[in-house]
Amino acid sequence: REKLENPWRDRSLVNIGPELKGYPLDELTVVLSDEVQRLETKLTDEAPLSVGSVYKESDAQVVDFGANYCGFFGLEIETKGETDVVITFDEIMTADGDVNFLRLGTCSAVKWSFSEDGRQKIECIAPQVGRYAKLHCLKGSFKLKKFFIREYAYPPTREASFDSSDPRLKKIYAAAQLTFRENAVDVFSDCPHRERAGWLCDSFFTARSSFDRTGSVSAEEAFLENFMLPESFKHIPDGMLPMCYPSDHYDGVYIPNWALWFVMELGEFASRAQNPWLVKAMRKKIEKLMAFFEKYENSDGLLEKLPSWVFVEWSRANDFVQDVNYPSNMTYARILEIVGALYDVEKWSEKARKVRAKVIEQSFDGEFFVDHAIRKEDGTLEICRDRTEVCQYFAFFFKTATPESHPELWATLLDKFGPNRVKEGGYPEIHKANSFVGNVLRLQLISQANRG
């Protein structure tokens, strides 16, 4: 295109400053996202360009690597004169068979420039993720010898295997295995492409999968140890844990719920590892974390007006997080129970029982658990009627409710909720859950009920 109207520019390009490190836009020699957005691709009926083909100026070819791999893109080519090569990539293909390199809100592109003839062997210095890659010749020409991804993942393991007469289940298992391996290279990560960060809560579920697949806790131990080693975290309140680490957030944002999920994982790690050193070493940080939450307990013993980013899941549940959020308090009760057992502290165990009882008293309306309560100007607490699907799963997952204590709700969730509920018009007043964490918790509960 001769002119680029309103180019997409990521915050990592235009918001450089004290809170986001990098080089300012006016200091950059190349602005790759602008350059690649100027390209307009047209599909042709010509034979595909393959290994051995010569790419001339303006040629491009989409390549399918067969699965969504994390690794280092590499090329072996023979160039003629000054040659510019660009690859763009993504995890899925567009409806018209192209690659949208901006789909995930990142600049998924790499450029190489060559000044002379020769056989070039090149490889990215940073790992990328994609199944589909589009190879462009922007200038000059080259002959393609090899195009590859050098995989960057947890080593293959034989600790777990799966077989089925249903090829769909085998495909799902293979995808799950690959997803785990690429998100557990050194620590458990959110995703190896867009964020590349070790987020809490995500790690709780990855840790379960890791142990099942590898029979080892070495990756989890490394992940948890990162939170133990620093004396403090500069940009968040004393006692709080980062929502992901190593990844300091200079803006001071944190997710208090993710610190609770950290304790959930630590409790399960203690049973998986059969090695108490890390649990013992974390005691001081856990005590400071519990002291942080204690400051937000109201007269009922429930957490109220939690600060920063109170997060349940990406659904309407996140609209109901103040002032007293019952999913957060369901989590809190379970965490008090866990730390009471881990460190043999009866006051935490007793507090867990009281918090759980108060949540049931206030949140359960006889049919479902409501999500929150608001503190009115006169100081009284008003129980709101907002109810979400994920709140019900929190109740059972964190043991606020059990199949024995709430059998009718349990039966409703098992038999009347699920992927088709909204489409079939069931319980329209209950806001639907999202994939993470609500639907994941649902799968956990279905498994526990042997209803898989």
N, C-alpha and C positions, 0 to 999 in steps of 0.2 A: 504494500500500500504506500502511496506517496505521502499520505498524511495520517497520523495516528490520533484519532479523536478520543479524548478522555481515557488515557491508558490506565489500566489497573496498576496500582502501586502499593505494595504491601507495607505495613508499618515498619518492617525491618529495613525498608528503603527510605521512608520519609519521616519516621519518628525517632531518629537517632538522637541520643542525648544522655543525661545522667542515669535514666532508668532503663534504657535500651542501648546496649553497646553496639558499635559498628562504625562504618565510615560514612560521613555525610554525603548526600547525593551529589553535591557539586565537586566532590573530590574523586568521584569514580571515573575511571577511564572507560569502562563498559557498563551500560545498564541493560543487562541481558533480557530482562522481562519486557522492556520497551522494544528491543530489537526483534524479539521473537513474535511479539504481538503484531508487528508490521507484516508478518508473513500471512498470506492467504493461500490456502491449499485447494486445488481442484483435482477431483478424482478423474483418472483416465482409464481407458480400456486396454492400455498397453500391458505386456507381460510383466509380472512382478520382478523387481530387482532383487537378486539373491547373491549368495557368495559367488564371487567371480565376476559379478556385473560391474560395469563402469558407470559411476554416478557423474552426470554432467551438471553444470550450473542450473539450479532450480529443480533438480530431481529430488524426490523424497519417497520413502517407502516405510510403511508400518510393519513392524516385526512383532510376532507373538512368541514370548518365551515359554508359554505353556502353563505358567503359574505365577503367582505374585511373589516374586523373590526380592529379598533385600541383599544388596551387594554392590560391587564396584563395576560400573559399566566400563567396557574396554573395547578397543578396536585395533585391528591390524589392517592398514590400507597402504596403497601405493599412490602417492600424490603426484600431480603434474603442475608445476609452478605454484604460485600462491593459491592456497586452498583454505576455505573456511568450512568447517563441518560442525553441525549442531545436531544434538539429539534432544527430543522432547519425549516425555514419558508419563504414564499414569497407570493406575491399577485396573481401570476398566476402559472399554472402548465405547465411543459415542455411537448413537443409533445409526449414523451414516458411515461408520467404519473409520473414524478419525481418532486422534488423541487430543484431549483437552488438558493442556499442561498447566492450566490455572484452576482446575476443578476443585482442588483441595485448599485453595487459598495460599499456594506456594508457587514459586517459580521453578517448576520441574523441568529444567533445561540445563544443558551443558554445552559449551562451545569450545572448539579447538581451532587454532589458526596455525597454518604451516607456511613457511616462506620459500620453500624450494622443493624440487623433485626428491622422491625417496620413499623407502619403505618405512612406515611409521608404526610403532607399537606404543599405544597410549592407553591409560587407565585412569579413571576418576580417583582423586585423592580422598574423597568422602563417600561413604555408602549412600546409596539411593534405593528407592523401592519402586517397582513397577512390573507389570506383566507385559504391557504394550509399550513399545518404544518406536518413535518415528525418527529415522535417520535422514538428515537433510544435507544436501550440498549447496551451500549458499554462494560459493565462489570457486572458480577453478574446476577441477575434476579429480576423481580418485577411483581406484579399483578396490572393491571390498574383498579382503582376504578372510577376515574373521570379525564377528560381532558377538560379544559375550557378556555375562554377568558373573563375576567371581563372588560366590555366595559368602555372606557374612552372617553366621547364625550359630546357635548352640549346636554342639556336635550331635550327629545322629545317635540315637540310643536304641538298644534292643530290650530295655527294661519293660516296655509295654508294646503290645501289638494288638491288632484287631482284624477280624475277618468276618465276612457276612455274605450270604447269598444275594443280598440286596446291594447292587452296585452303588445306589445313592448313599447308603450308609457308609460304604467304604470311601466314597469321595468326600463325604463330610469329615470322616476321621482323618483322612490325609490332609485336608485343609486345616483342621485343628492342629495337627502335628506340626505342619509348616508354620502356622501362625505362632504357636508356642516358641518354636526354635528361633524365629526371627525377632521375638520380643524378649529374649532371655540371654543375649550374648554375654553381658557382664552383670547387669541388673535387670530386674523386670521393668519393662518400659510400656508406656501407653501405646505407642506405635513407632516403628522405626523410620517413618517417613516424615510426617508433618510436625510431630512434637518431639520425639526422641527423648522423652523424659520419664523418670521413674515415679509415676504417680501412685500415691496411696489409694486404697480402696480397689483400684484395678489390681494391684499387687496381691491382695488377699485371694482373689480367685486364680490368678496366674500361679501363685504359690501352691495351691491345691493341685493344679494340673501338673506343675513341675515335679512334685513328689511322686504323683501317680505315674508319670512318664519316665522319670529318670531314676527313681529310688534314692535320690540324693537331695540334700538341703543346701548344697554349697552355694548355688545362685541366690537362694533366699537369704542365707546367712550374710552374704555380701551386701545384699540390698538393705537388710535391716541394720547392719553394722554402720552403714553410711549415716543413719540418723543418730547413732550413739556417739560416734567419734568427736564431732564438734562440741566444744564447751558450751557454745550458745549460737543462736542464729540472729544475726545483726538486725534484720529488717522486720522481724515479727515479735510480738510480746513475749516476755520471759515465760517459759514453760510450754509455749505452743511449739508444735512441730511443723515444718514446711509441708505444704500440700504435695510437693514433689521435690525430690532431692537426688543427686546434686543438681540444683537449678534455683539459685537464689533469686527471689522476686524483690527487686529494689523498690517496687511500689507499695510494699508492705501488705499485700493481699495474702490471705491464707484461708483455708477451709477447715473450720473447727471439726466438722464431721469426719474429715479424712484422718485427723489425729485419732479419733475414736476407732476408725477402721484399722489404724496401725496397731492399736492394742488388741483388736480382734485377731489380727494376723499373728501378733506375738504370742497370744494364747495358744493358737494352733501350732505355731512353730515349736513351742515348748513340748508338745506331745509328739510332733514329728521328729524332732532332732534328738530327743533323749539325751540332751546335753545342756545343762542349765547355765553355762557360763554367760551366754548373751542375755538371758533373762535376768540373771543377777546383775550384770553390768548395766542393764537398762533401768534398774530400780530408781536411781536418783532422778532420771528424766521422767519416769512414770509418775513419781511422787509430785514433781513440779507440774506435770500436765494435769493431774487430778486437782492440784491446788488452783490452777488456772480455771478449771471448770467450776470449782466450788464457789468462785466469786460471782457466778451467774445463777446460782440456785436461788429460787424465790422461797417464800414462806411455806410452800407446799413441798419443797425439796426438788422441784423441777427446774431444769434449765430454762431461763427466760431471757429474751433479747440477746441472744448470742451475736457476737460482732463479726465483722468482715463478711465473707462469702458463705452463708449458710446454704448448704447444698444437699438435696435429697436425690434428685435425678432430673434429667432433662424432660420434664413434663409439667403439667399444671401443679404438681406437688411443690415445685420451686416458687410458686406464687403464694404459698401458704406457710412460709417458714417463720413468720413472726406472729405474735410475740412469744408464745409458748408453742413450740413445734413438737408434736407428739412422736413422729418418726425419730427425731433427734433424741428425744427422751427415752424411747424404746431402746435405741442404741446405747445410750448412757447407762441405763440400768444393766444391760448385759455386760458393758465394760467394767462397771463397778463389781459385778459378780466375778468377772475374770481376774481382775487385779487382786481382789480379795482372796481368791484361791491361789494365785501365783505367789503372792507374798505373805500369805497367811495373816491378813489384816481384817479382823472381824468388823471393824467400823465400816469398811467399804462393802462387805458382804451384807451387813444389816441395811445400809443405805440403799443397796440394790433392791432389796425386798420392798422397801418403802416407796422408792421411785416407781417400781413396777406396779404396785398396788394403786398408787395415785394416778398413774396413766390410765389404768383400766377404769377407775372411778370417774375420771373426767372425759376420757376420749371415747369409750364404748357407748354407743347410743342404743344398744339393744339389738342392733342388726349389723352395723359396721363400726369401725374405728374412724373418728373424725381426725382431721389433720392438725388443727391448731386452735388456739384461743387468743383473744386480744385483750390487753389491759385497758380498761376504759378510764376516762378522766376522773371518775369518782374512786378509782383504785380497785374496783372489782374486776374479776376475770370473766370475760364472756366467751363461752364455748361456741365456736363457729360451726356451721353445718357443712363446710367444705369437706368432701371425702374423695380420696384417690385410691386407685387400685394398689399402688405401690405401698401405701400406708398399711394395707391389710397384710401384705407380704412381710413388711417389717415386723408387724406384731407377732407373726408366727416364727419368722427366722430368728428374731432376738428373744424369743421365749416369753414375751409379754402374754401371749395367748398360746394355748396348746390345743391339739385336737380333742382332748378330754375336757378342757375348761370352756371351750367355745366350739362345740361340735357342729352347730348349725352353720356358722360362718365358715368353718373348715370345709364342710360339704359343699357350700355355695361356691367357694373358691375352686375346689377341685372339679366340680361337675358343671358349673354354670359360667365360669370365667375361662379365659383362654384366648387364642388368636382370632376366633370368630365372634366373640361377644359383641363388639361394637357393630359389626356388619349385620348381626342378627337382631340388634336392638335391645340386647339385654342390659339392664341396669344403666340406662343412659346418664343417670345422675352421678355415677361413679367415674371420675376422670381416668382415662386409660393409662396404663403403665408404658414406659418406654423400654427399649431393649436393655439399657444398662442404667440402673441396676435392677429395675422391677422385674423384667422378664427372666433375667438370670436367677433372681431369687425364686421366682415361680418354678423354674426348672429344678432348683435345689429342693424345694418343698415337695414337688411331684415325685422326685427321686426318693426322698425320705419316706413317702407314702407308698412306695413300690407301685406307682401308677405310671411308670415310664412307658 
